[in-house]
Amino acid sequence: MRVSEKFGLGVTQASLDFVDVDIDGDIPAFIDPKAIRLQTGDWGVTCQALLQSYFDALLSAIKSGNKSGIATLVARTGEPNETHLGYSTAYARGSGLGGGKKFEAIVEALTTSKAGTTGLLHDLEDTALLVPNVNKDGVSDIATNVLRGPLVIYTQQMCGHYGIPMVKQHCGHAWDAKSKAWVELQTELPRANNSPLILVPKSIVRLKLTLDTDEYYRGFIRPYYEDIELSNPTSGLVRILKGGRRKVRLKELDALVGTSKPAVVDHSLKFPDALPDYRSSITIDTRPPLDHRAFEEKLDAEPVNYRALLETVKAVAPGKAGASLYHRAVADLLTALFDVSLGNQKLEYNIHDGRKRLDIKFDNIAIAGFFRWLSLNYKSAIVPVECKNYSTDPKNPEFDQLSSRFSRDRGDIGILVCRTITDKETVMARCKDTAKDGRGFILVLDDEDLAEMVEHAEAVRDLELSKRLTFPTLRKQFDALIG
């Protein structure tokens, strides 16, 4: 049973910002620290700071050979069953660091890690790359526990939006950057199968960790050894092909130099450019979030039904009475439409110490298409959305309200969603006025525009990812704003 079924949310994975996990077991997906580091929104930055604080403490203990300190730092990072992510079968029971022999083996591996004492380890995800006994499940578990605080807050926000009941309870330990120590959490969370439930944003989840030891060895270390053998005219590892071309016997080379994690550490020290080159090769473009197709094909999610989501929006009667229903329906539709372009959704998000509020806040996590182009050319780390369930056209106050939410850090691009616009020329003129005055760029979507976007999404759903993220309706408006 999925979270959406358990709590009767009325939407499927495509409309949910979080992973719709199986509450009776786990799904084979993982929190990837590198995926978090590739993000630019404020939620990602908060998580990055926590991960770095924790890893700095761990690395300090490793460099000083402080085995008890390492054990203390690792002890609170086992079996985070609340997320239902990982490799457990049947009822979720966690398969992370835990205790016993596995815990002892990891502490010993970190204590004696040559990668740690020689400066090769920079971030948490490097441990799975270079330290024996640390795998993707273990790194995911560590990250989950370190980020438990932000994940709990995110869960509470999602529960508030969908009306999921919560109860106050013990929520485990979370990393505190100020005290550089684990702290206990006692707060409200939902429960599933008589256990706490923590929801995880789709944007930070992957089917495997971004950093991969085999990929690193094959693509960035082995070529050095191939060049050495090819430059040796008497190498026994080289065979001559037709036409005189020389080729290295890769299996024999691998067996000779070694591909284990300790061997990869030695190779990295021998060829100091290899690891930096590998790290720099990894970008948000090369390691995108899981899109609709990945969830459908790999994690058994239902196919997205854009038309049904649009009909839910259109079924809400304009007016103040339907404002909340409209807000939720728009959030569900936009989450599905924007897929891996916008994520880390927050609803009724407070800014300026609560004096102002965003109806919907998205982080720009795009790896291709329109929103990626925006991120490269305009300030758009965050994209706010205002929802106006009015029976009349939006006027100056609505445009001024949205533009006042722009800032140097958040960005200066937002979306105003409303019902039927009778005078589109005047609405566009208001958008151009805002842009010309240097107060940002406002894109306006009414029911007709949303229908156009749904038609496009249906038409391109089977194309490659980059062609599904063009959003011509938005691009046409933006081109008009910038002339």
N, C-alpha and C positions, 0 to 999 in steps of 0.2 A: 504494500500500500504506500502510495506516494503522499507527501505532505499535502498536496492540493486535494487529494481524496479524503485524507483523514479529517481535514478541517473544512471541507466543502467550499473551497475557494472559488469554484466556478470558472477557473481558467487553467490552461495547461502550461507546460514548461516554456513555450514560446513567449508568453506574456509575463512570465515571472523573472524578476531580476536575479533571484537566487536559484540555486540548484534544487530541483524538485526531487529530493532523495527518497529512497525506499526506507521507510521508518522501521521495517522489520529486519533489515540487514544493511549492507553497505553497497555503494556503487563504485566501480573501479575508476575513480577519478581522484585527483590529489590537489591540495593547495600548493602552488608553485611560487616560492619566494621571488624567483627571477621575473615571473609574470607581474608581480607587484612592483618590482623595481622599474619595469618598463612603462609604468603608468605615470601620468602627470597631474591627475586630479587631487583634490585635497585629502580624500579618503586614502588614496594610495600613498600620499606623502606621509600621513600619520602612521600608516602601517610600516613604511620604509624606516622611519625613525625608530620604531620599537624593535624591528628586526635588527637594525644596526646596533642599537644599544645592547641587546642581548648578545649578539655575536662578538662585539668588542669585549664583553666580559668573559665570554667563553674562550676567545682567542688569547686573552691575557693569561687565563689559567693554563691554557695549553703551552704557551711559550715559557711559562715559569715552571712547568712540570707539576702543577698543583693538582694532583689526582683527586683529592677530597673536594677541592673547589669545582673541578669538572663534574664530579658526581653530584654535587649539590645543584649545579646548573642544569644537568640533564635529568635529574630525578623527577622533576615536575612535568616532564614532556611526554609521558606515555599514555597511550590508549584514550584518545579523545573521542569516545563513542558518540558524543552529542552531535557531531556533524554527519555521521553515517557516510563518510568517505573512506575509501581504502579497499583492502582486499578481504575483509572478513566475510565469511559465508554464514547463511542462516541468520540468527539474531546477531546484530552488531556487537562485537566484543572488543574491537580494537586489536591491531597487530603491530603497534608501534614499539617504542623503546621499552616501556613497561619496566619490569624488574627482573630478577633472577639472572640466568646465564647471559641472556641477550643484552641486558642492561650492563652487566659487567664487561662483556666483550666490547661494547661501544665505548665505555669509559676508558678501557685499556687502549683501544685503537686511537682515541683522541689524545690520550696522555702521551703515547709514543709516536704521534703523527709527525713524520718528517715534513709533510706539507705545511703543518702548523708552525713548526720551529724555523723553517726556511723562508717563510713569507709568502708561500704560494696561496694560502687560504686568505681570501678577501671577504667573502660573504658566506652566509649560512649554506646556500646551495652548493658551494664549493666542497662541502664535506661529503656530499653524495658523489661528487665527481672524483674525489681524490682520497677519501678515507675508507679503508675496509670496514665492513659491517654496517655502514650507513647507507641506506637505500632511499628510494623515493618515498616509500611509506614512512620511514623514520623522519625524513626532512619535513614531510607534510605534517606529521604529528607535532614536531617541534614548532613549526610555524603556527599551527593551530593554537597551541598553548600560549605561545608568545603573544599572539594577536587576539587572545580570548576577549580582552576588553573591548576593542573595536567591533569584533564579531557579535558580542552580546548586544551592544548598542544598535548595530545594524539589524539584528534579529528583533529587537524591541520595536524598531521603526516599522519593519515589515508587518509585525503582529498588529501594530496600531492601524496600519493601512487596511489590512484584510480582516480585522476583527478576530484574530486568533487569541484565545484565552491564555493568560499567563498566571503563574503563581510564584510567590517569593520562595527562593530555595538556595541551597548552596550550589554554586556554579563552578567550582574548581578554582585553580590558581591561574593568574595572569601575570605577565611580566610588567613591572613598573619601571619606567625609564629613569625617574627621579631618584628612587632609592637603589636602583640597579639590583632588584631582588624580586622574588615571587611574592605576590600578595593574594590573599583569599578574596573571592568575590561572593557576595550574598546579595542577590537581586532577583528581579522577575524574569522568568523564561517560560516558554511553552513546554509542555510535556508530551511525550509520545511513548507508548508502551512502558509507562511508569518511570520514564527517565527524562532528564532535561534534553531539549532540542535546540541546537544552534544552527541558524541558517547561514549559508555561505554564498557571497556574490559569484555569479557565473564568471565574471571577468578575471578572477584569480585562480580558476580551476583549470587543470590540464589533465590529459590522459596519461602523460608521463612528464617528468621534470624537463625543463628546457635544457639544462646542462646534462650531457650524456657522455659517459666515459668512452664508450666505443666510438661514438661519433667524433669526439675530440681526438682520440688516437688515430683513427683512420684518415681524418681530413686535415689534421694540423701537426701531427707528430710523424706518422709513417712517411709522408713525402720527404722529410729530411733524410730518413734512412734510405729511401729509394734513390735519392740523388747520390748518396754516398756509394751505394752499390753500382749504380750506373756509371759513375766516374771511375770505377775500379775495373780495368780491362780483364782482370783475372778472377772476378767475383764468381763464386759457385752458385750464387742465387739468381744470376741473370741468364735468361734463355734468349736465343736469337730467333726472331720471327721471320716470315717470308718478307723479302725486301730489305732484310738486314736490320730491321728495327729491333732494339733490345728492350726486354721487359723483365721486371723483377718478379720472382715467384713469391707472391705476397704471403701465402700461408706459411712458407718456410721462413720468411723474414719475420713474421709475427712470432713464430715459435722461438726464433733465435733471440730477438730483443725483448720479448715479453710484453703482454698486454694487461697484466693485473694492475690494480690501483697503485701498489708500491712501485711497480715498474714504470707506470705512467708518471708518477712523481719524479722518478730519476730522469726520465726523458725530458720532462718539463724543465728541470734544472740544467740539463745538458743543452737544451735549445730554448733559451729564455724568451724568445719572441713568440713561441708557439701558444702559450696560454693567453697572453694579451690579445693575440690575433684572433683566437677562438672567441674570447669574450666580446671583442668588438664586432665580430660577425653576427652576433645575436641582437636583433632589434625587434620591435613590436611587429614589423612587417614580416619577419621570418618566423615568428612564433605567435601567431594570432590567437585570440580567445576561441573557445569552442562556439561555433555558429549553430544555427538551427539544424543543418544537415548532420553535423557531428553528433548532436544530442539525439537526433532521430536514429542514425545508423549505429552509433556506438553505445548509447545509453538508453535506448528503448523509449524515447520520448514520442509523444503523439505529433503528427505533422501539424504545422501551424495553419490555422484557419483564419486568414486575414479578413475575409468577408463577414464572418460571424462577429468578429471583434468590431468591425465598422458598424454593423447593424446595432450592436449594443450601444455604441456612441449615439447613433441617430435616433435610437428609441427613447433617449432621455429628453423629456420636454424642456424647451428653453425656459429659463426663469430661476429665481433664487432657490425655490424648493428643490430643484434637481441638481444644485451646484455640486454637492458631494458625490452623487452618482456619476455625474458628468466627469468630474475630476478623476475618479477611479477608472472609468471606461476609457478616457483618453490616455491615462498612464499605461493601461494594459495594451492598447493598440500601438502606441508609440514604442513601447518596449519591444513588441514583436517586429514592428517595421524597422526600427533602428538596429536591432540584432547586435552585432559586434562593433557597431560604430559608437554607440553611447551605452554606458553601463554605470554600475554602482549607484543605482537610483535611490534618491532620498525624496520623500514626500513631505510637504509643508516644512521645508528646511529653513531654520532660523538663521538670519545673518544680523550683523550689527547688534549683538547681544540681545536678540529677540525683538528688536524694534521693527525689523522688516522680515518678510518671509517669502520664500520661493515655493510656488505650488508644487513643482517637480524640479529636482536638480539631477542632471546627468553629468558624469565625467566623460570627457571625450577620449575614448579608448580605440579610436578607429585605426586600422592598419592599411586601409585603401579607400578609394572613393571620395565622395564629397567632403565628409567630415575630416578625413585625413588631409585633404587639400587645405581645408580651413586651418587645421592645426599647424601646418607648415607655413602659412602665409598671414594668419591673423591670430589675435589672442583669443583662444577658444578652449582652454583647458577644461572649463566648466560651461555647460550649456543649460541655462535655466529655461523653464517652460511655464508660462502662465495660462491658466484655463479660464475662459469667460463664457459662461453659459447664458449669454444675453440674447434677447430677441432683436436687439438693435446692433448696428455696426459699432465696433470699438472706436473711441474718440481719444482726444489728446491725453486725458488722465490715465487711460490704460497703457498708452505708449510711454508716457513719462514714468509710470510705475515700473514697467519692465526695464527701461533704460537706467533707472536708478539702482537696479540690482547689478549692473555691470561694474567691474573694477579692474585694476591692474593685475591682480592675482587671479580673479575668477574668469576674466575675459570680457569681451564686449560683443558677444553674439548670443541672441536669445530667440525663442519661438513663442508667439502669441497664438493660442488655439481658441477659436470662437465658432459660432454657428454660421448661419447664412449671411454673407456680406452683400449688401445691395448696391453699394457704391465703391467698387474696387479701385477706381482711379483715385478717389480721395484717400482711401486706406493706404495705397501705395505712396501717395504724396506725403502722408504722415511718416511713413517709413523712411522715405528719402530725406525729409527734413531732419529726422533724428541722425541719419548717417552724415549729412552735410554739416551738421553742427558738431560733429565729432563725438556724439554721445552713444555710438555703437550701431549695430546692425540688427534690425528686428525683422524676422520672417513671420508671416501671418498665414495660418492654415485654417480654413473653414471646412464645413462638412464636404463641400465639393472638392476641395484640395485633398482632403484625406481620402476620398473615394478615388481620386486620380492616383494617389500614392499606393493604394491597395491594388489597383489595376496593374501598376508597374511591378509591384512586388510579386503578384501572381504570374506575370509574364516572364520574369527573370528568375524564378525560384530554382530552376534547374541549371542555370548558368554558373560559371566559376565565380568565386567570391567577389573579386574586384568589380565584376560587371553587375553584381547585385546591390552594390553600395553607392551607386551614382546619384540617386535621388534627384532626378531631373526637375521635379516640381520645385524643390528648394533651390537648386542651382540656378534655375531661370530667374527666380526672385532675387537671388543674391547678385547675379550679373546685372540686373536692372538697378540695384542699389549702388553698385560701384561703377556703373556706366560702361 
